[in-house]
Amino acid sequence: MDEGLMKTYGRTEEVFVDGHGARLVTGDGREFLDFLAGIAVSALGHGHAHLAEELRDQVGKVVHLSNLFRHPFTELVATRLCKLTGMGAAFFTNSGTEAMECALKLARKAMHVRGTPERTSFVALTGGFHGRSMGALSLTHSEKYRKPFQPLQQTTWVAPDDIDALAAALRDERPCAFVAEPIQGEGGIRPLSTAFLQAARELCTATGTLLVHDEIQSGCGRTGRFLAAQEAGVTPDVVTLAKPIAAGLPMGACLATPALADTFQKGEHGSTFAGGPLVCRAALVFLREVENGLLDNVAARGAELRAGLEALQREFAMLREVRGRGLMLGLRVHHSGEALQKALYRSGLIVNCTAGDVLRIVPPFVLTAEDVQDGLGILRQTLAVFPGCQSTTPPAA
């Protein structure tokens, strides 16, 4: 297995060959309910008919041009994203990590433009994850990701929701940017409080620090709002997006406010593949679905799923906490997180375990009410026979 590949992934034995909606099918015909969606990527699920139609058409025309030439979809995607986020301009990338690299370079360049080039460091949150390239890795907190590749860029860490610590770091360190996920994904589906998000905005403005929101996982509608921070009424200076933005194709974006839109000059940043006609056409399909009410389904199915998880929490002592919003949910357990995730997989439900004790549940935005009930049913059946998991209440009649 995995012949010819570097051994960077712990992979399952099954080979998936087909899918429809929130269901995946293996080569031997076994069906799985996909509550992971390629780690929060496949917003339109699998086998989406309109997406397939549009991509087939584009593959028969032009797949790649480079950013030296125009195609019909670049400005359409950029202006839609700016309208949905309150930003002024977009730079397209191939991934979330690349979007973060763009954001970090933008923050450094902005300090040069302001005449404070000595402001080169960053402030970030413990538990945060921002990518694995050298720049993004500098702001990713986990030691297991960072240690083999040090030294990295100078970063000061503060705890989530610690307003006093953030104020001190911004005052004393004078960084170029404070970077945060409004809902930490790899950190265990941990939402930042409204008070902290609002205070961070005020503190960054007061200290001349750029506020960068990493909404690669929480953005593009996963919480029911296009950006998770919109729930708190907060607009950052820079926001990064990726994961669901092109419905499964590799695409990201770094967006900046109008005041920062012209920070980069020609040649100061670029990408060979990013923003090509194929991925931008996929993004347009996704954005049209968002404009046509897809996020209403996210909110409705998210509420159903959360209610079901909270009911299971009341029934099973092993379940400690339900976290998150919309279709970005975490089920925290008292023990055996990875073992429970593997047991669910054997039962046909795909989730993953993050932060050691949290089952991450990030299904496609096209999830149906039937999918929700099927997933909750698999979870309950698995818990009922899972070692060390006692029911605290009798099952419903």
C-alpha positions in Angstrom: 0.0 0.0 0.0 1.1 3.6 -0.7 4.0 2.4 -2.9 6.0 5.4 -4.2 4.6 7.8 -1.6 6.3 9.6 1.2 4.9 8.2 4.5 3.2 11.4 5.7 -0.4 10.1 6.1 -2.0 7.5 8.2 -4.5 6.1 5.6 -7.3 3.6 5.7 -7.4 0.5 3.6 -10.6 1.2 1.8 -10.5 2.7 -1.7 -13.3 5.1 -2.4 -14.5 5.3 -6.0 -17.9 7.0 -6.1 -20.2 9.3 -4.1 -23.5 11.0 -3.9 -24.4 13.9 -1.6 -23.0 13.0 1.9 -22.4 9.4 0.9 -19.1 7.8 -0.3 -18.9 4.3 -1.9 -15.9 2.0 -2.0 -14.7 -0.2 -4.8 -16.4 -3.2 -3.3 -19.7 -1.4 -3.0 -19.7 -0.4 0.7 -21.3 2.9 1.6 -20.1 5.4 4.2 -21.8 8.5 5.6 -19.3 11.3 5.2 -19.4 13.7 8.1 -15.8 14.9 7.4 -16.2 16.1 3.8 -12.5 15.9 3.0 -11.8 17.8 6.2 -14.4 20.5 5.7 -13.8 20.8 1.9 -16.6 19.1 -0.1 -19.4 21.6 0.7 -21.5 20.4 -2.2 -21.0 16.8 -1.3 -20.1 14.2 -3.9 -21.4 13.8 -7.4 -23.0 17.2 -7.5 -24.7 17.3 -10.9 -24.4 21.0 -11.7 -20.8 21.2 -10.6 -20.0 18.2 -12.8 -21.7 19.7 -15.7 -19.9 23.0 -15.4 -16.5 21.4 -15.0 -16.9 19.0 -17.9 -17.7 22.0 -20.0 -14.7 24.0 -18.8 -12.3 21.1 -19.2 -13.3 21.0 -22.9 -12.4 24.7 -23.3 -9.5 26.1 -21.2 -8.1 24.6 -18.0 -5.1 26.9 -17.4 -3.9 30.2 -18.6 -1.6 31.7 -15.9 -2.3 35.1 -14.3 -0.7 37.0 -17.2 -4.0 36.6 -19.1 -7.6 37.1 -18.3 -10.5 34.7 -18.3 -14.2 35.3 -17.7 -14.4 34.1 -14.1 -11.6 35.9 -12.1 -13.4 39.2 -11.3 -16.8 37.4 -10.9 -15.4 35.3 -8.0 -13.3 38.1 -6.5 -16.2 40.6 -6.4 -18.6 38.1 -5.0 -16.1 37.2 -2.2 -15.5 40.9 -1.4 -19.3 41.5 -1.2 -19.8 38.6 1.1 -16.9 39.5 3.4 -16.8 43.3 3.4 -13.3 43.1 1.9 -11.8 45.2 -0.9 -9.6 42.9 -3.0 -8.7 39.2 -3.3 -5.5 37.2 -4.1 -6.2 33.7 -5.2 -4.1 30.7 -4.1 -4.1 27.0 -4.4 -4.6 26.2 -0.7 -5.3 27.6 2.7 -1.6 27.4 3.6 -0.8 29.5 0.6 -3.5 32.0 1.6 -1.9 32.3 5.0 1.5 32.9 3.4 0.0 35.7 1.4 -1.5 37.2 4.5 1.8 37.1 6.4 3.7 38.7 3.5 0.9 41.3 3.2 1.3 42.2 6.9 5.0 42.6 6.6 4.7 44.8 3.5 2.0 46.9 5.1 4.5 47.7 7.9 7.1 48.8 5.3 4.5 51.0 3.6 3.6 52.6 7.0 7.3 53.3 7.8 7.6 50.8 10.6 9.6 47.9 8.9 11.0 46.8 12.3 7.5 45.4 13.1 8.2 41.9 11.8 6.9 39.5 14.5 3.4 38.0 15.0 1.0 37.2 17.8 -1.1 34.0 17.6 -3.1 31.8 19.9 -2.2 28.6 21.7 -4.1 25.8 20.0 -4.1 27.5 16.7 -3.4 25.8 13.4 -2.6 27.8 10.2 -0.7 25.5 7.9 2.5 23.6 7.4 4.7 25.8 5.2 7.5 27.6 7.0 5.6 30.9 7.4 2.2 29.4 8.3 3.9 26.8 10.5 5.5 29.7 12.6 1.9 30.5 13.8 0.8 26.9 14.2 1.1 26.2 18.0 1.4 22.4 18.3 5.0 21.4 19.1 4.7 18.2 17.1 4.3 20.2 13.9 6.9 22.9 14.7 9.8 21.2 16.5 11.5 19.4 13.5 11.6 22.6 11.5 12.8 25.2 13.9 13.9 28.0 13.9 10.8 29.7 12.6 9.5 33.2 12.5 9.2 35.0 15.8 5.7 34.5 17.3 4.3 35.3 20.7 1.5 33.0 22.0 -1.5 34.0 24.0 -4.3 31.9 25.3 -7.7 32.0 23.6 -10.1 34.5 25.2 -7.4 36.1 27.4 -7.9 39.7 26.6 -5.3 41.0 29.1 -2.6 38.8 27.7 -3.4 39.9 24.1 -3.3 43.5 25.1 0.1 43.1 26.7 1.5 41.2 23.8 0.3 43.8 21.2 1.7 46.6 23.4 5.0 45.0 24.3 5.9 43.1 21.2 4.6 45.5 18.6 4.0 42.8 16.0 2.9 43.4 12.5 -0.2 41.2 12.9 -2.3 39.2 15.3 -3.6 36.0 13.6 -6.5 33.9 14.9 -9.1 31.4 13.9 -12.6 32.6 15.1 -13.3 28.9 15.7 -10.2 26.8 16.2 -10.4 23.7 14.0 -7.4 21.5 14.7 -7.5 22.9 18.2 -10.7 21.0 19.0 -13.5 23.1 17.4 -13.1 25.9 20.0 -15.0 29.1 19.2 -13.5 32.3 20.5 -15.9 34.4 22.6 -17.7 37.4 21.1 -16.0 39.5 23.8 -12.5 38.4 22.8 -13.1 38.8 19.0 -14.5 42.4 19.6 -11.7 43.2 22.0 -9.0 41.9 19.6 -10.5 44.2 16.9 -10.3 47.2 19.2 -6.8 46.4 20.4 -5.4 45.9 16.9 -6.8 49.2 15.8 -5.4 51.0 18.8 -1.9 49.5 18.4 -1.7 49.7 14.6 -1.6 45.9 14.4 -3.2 44.1 11.5 -6.0 41.7 12.5 -5.8 38.6 10.4 -8.6 36.1 10.6 -7.9 32.5 9.4 -11.4 31.4 8.3 -10.0 28.6 6.1 -12.1 26.0 8.0 -14.8 28.2 9.6 -15.5 30.4 6.6 -17.4 30.2 3.4 -20.7 29.5 5.3 -19.8 26.5 7.4 -21.2 28.1 10.6 -24.4 29.4 8.8 -22.8 32.9 8.2 -20.3 33.4 5.4 -17.7 34.3 8.0 -17.8 33.0 11.5 -16.6 36.4 12.9 -19.7 38.1 11.3 -21.7 36.6 14.2 -19.7 38.9 16.5 -19.9 41.9 14.2 -16.2 42.0 13.6 -14.4 42.7 10.3 -10.7 41.9 10.2 -8.1 43.7 8.1 -7.2 40.4 6.3 -9.1 37.1 6.0 -8.0 33.8 4.5 -10.4 31.3 2.9 -10.0 28.0 1.3 -11.4 24.5 1.9 -15.0 24.6 0.6 -14.5 27.6 -1.7 -14.2 25.5 -5.0 -16.3 22.6 -3.8 -13.4 20.2 -3.7 -10.9 21.6 -6.1 -7.7 23.1 -4.7 -8.3 26.8 -4.2 -7.8 29.5 -1.5 -8.0 33.2 -1.2 -6.5 36.0 0.8 -8.8 39.0 1.1 -7.9 42.5 2.4 -9.8 45.6 3.2 -10.0 48.5 0.8 -7.3 50.3 2.8 -4.9 47.4 2.2 -6.0 46.4 -1.3 -3.0 48.1 -3.0 -0.3 47.0 -0.6 1.3 44.6 -3.0 2.8 46.1 -6.2 3.3 44.1 -9.4 5.7 41.2 -9.0 5.7 41.2 -5.1 3.5 38.2 -4.9 2.2 35.6 -7.4 1.2 32.0 -8.2 1.5 30.0 -11.4 -1.6 27.9 -11.0 -3.9 29.9 -8.7 -7.1 31.4 -9.8 -7.3 29.5 -13.1 -10.5 29.1 -15.1 -11.4 25.6 -13.9 -11.2 26.3 -10.1 -12.8 29.7 -10.5 -15.7 28.2 -12.4 -16.1 25.6 -9.6 -16.1 28.5 -7.1 -18.8 30.3 -9.0 -21.0 27.1 -8.8 -20.4 27.1 -5.0 -21.1 30.8 -4.6 -24.3 30.6 -6.6 -25.5 27.9 -4.3 -24.7 30.1 -1.3 -26.6 33.0 -2.9 -29.5 30.6 -3.6 -30.0 29.7 0.1 -27.5 26.9 0.8 -26.6 28.5 4.1 -30.2 28.1 5.3 -29.7 24.4 5.0 -26.4 24.7 6.9 -28.2 26.4 9.8 -31.2 24.0 9.8 -29.1 20.8 9.6 -26.6 22.2 12.0 -29.3 22.8 14.6 -30.7 19.3 14.1 -27.3 17.7 14.4 -26.4 19.7 17.5 -29.7 18.9 19.2 -29.1 15.2 18.5 -25.5 15.4 19.8 -26.7 17.1 23.0 -29.3 14.4 23.5 -26.6 11.8 23.2 -24.4 13.7 25.7 -27.2 13.5 28.2 -27.5 9.8 27.6 -23.9 8.7 27.6 -21.4 9.7 30.4 -18.5 9.4 28.0 -19.6 12.5 26.1 -18.3 15.6 27.7 -19.2 18.6 25.6 -20.7 19.7 22.3 -18.9 22.6 20.6 -19.1 24.8 17.5 -21.8 26.3 15.3 -23.6 25.3 12.1 -21.9 22.4 10.4 -18.7 22.9 12.3 -19.2 20.8 15.4 -17.0 19.0 17.9 -18.0 16.2 20.2 -15.6 16.2 23.2 -15.2 12.9 24.9 -13.8 12.0 28.4 -11.5 9.2 26.9 -10.7 7.1 23.9 -11.3 9.8 21.2 -9.3 8.1 18.5 -10.6 4.6 19.3 -14.2 5.9 19.1 -13.5 7.6 15.8 -12.1 4.3 14.4 -15.2 2.4 15.8 -17.5 4.8 14.0 -15.6 4.4 10.8 -16.0 0.6 11.0 -19.7 1.3 11.4 -19.8 3.4 8.3 -19.6 7.0 9.7 -16.6 9.1 8.7 -15.4 11.7 11.3 -12.0 12.4 12.6 -10.4 13.0 16.0 -8.6 16.3 16.7 -6.9 17.8 19.7 -6.8 14.3 21.2 -10.4 14.2 22.6 -12.7 15.9 20.1 -14.6 14.2 17.3 -14.6 16.8 14.5 -18.0 16.8 12.6 -17.8 18.9 9.4 -20.2 17.3 6.8 -21.1 18.7 3.4 -23.4 21.8 3.3 -25.9 19.7 1.3 -26.5 17.3 4.2 -30.1 16.2 4.5 -32.3 15.6 7.5 -32.2 11.9 6.7 -28.4 12.1 6.7 -28.4 13.7 10.1 -30.7 11.1 11.6 -28.6 8.3 10.1 -25.4 9.7 11.4 -26.8 10.2 14.9 -28.2 6.6 14.7 -24.7 5.2 13.9 -23.2 7.2 16.7 -25.7 6.0 19.2 -25.4 2.4 18.2 -21.6 2.6 18.4 -21.6 4.3 21.8 -24.1 1.7 23.1 -21.5 -1.1 22.7 -18.3 0.9 23.0 -15.9 -0.2 25.9 -16.1 2.0 28.9 -19.2 3.9 27.7 -22.1 3.7 30.1 -25.5 5.1 29.5 -26.7 7.5 32.1 -30.4 7.4 31.1 -32.6 4.7 29.7 -33.0 4.8 25.9 -36.1 6.5 24.6 -39.1 4.2 24.0 
